[in-house]
């Protein structure tokens, strides 16, 4: 997954969660 260099995987998950149902997205290791 492409992400800005200063973003953590958690930042990416947090951003995705704000757009879709939270129960559908979780952290599954290194992205």
PEBELWO-V154484 format. One record per residue. N is the residue number from 0. PHI is phi in degrees with one decimal (* if undefined). OMEGA is omega as a letter, one per 40 degrees, with the letter a starting at -180 (* if undefined). NEAR is the number of other C-alpha atoms within 12 Angstrom. Layout:
N,PHI,OMEGA,NEAR
N,PHI,OMEGA,NEAR
//
This chain:
0,*,i,11
1,-79.4,i,10
2,-150.6,i,14
3,-55.1,a,10
4,-56.9,a,10
5,-91.7,i,10
6,-93.2,i,15
7,-91.9,i,18
8,-60.5,i,21
9,-64.1,i,19
10,-60.4,a,18
11,-64.2,i,23
12,-60.8,i,26
13,-60.9,a,20
14,-66.7,i,18
15,-63.6,i,18
16,-59.0,a,17
17,-71.4,a,14
18,-104.7,i,13
19,-130.9,a,13
20,-60.7,a,13
21,-58.3,a,14
22,-72.5,a,13
23,-94.7,a,14
24,-124.6,i,17
25,-148.7,i,20
26,-88.3,a,18
27,-116.9,a,10
28,96.7,a,9
29,-71.6,i,11
30,-96.1,*,15
//
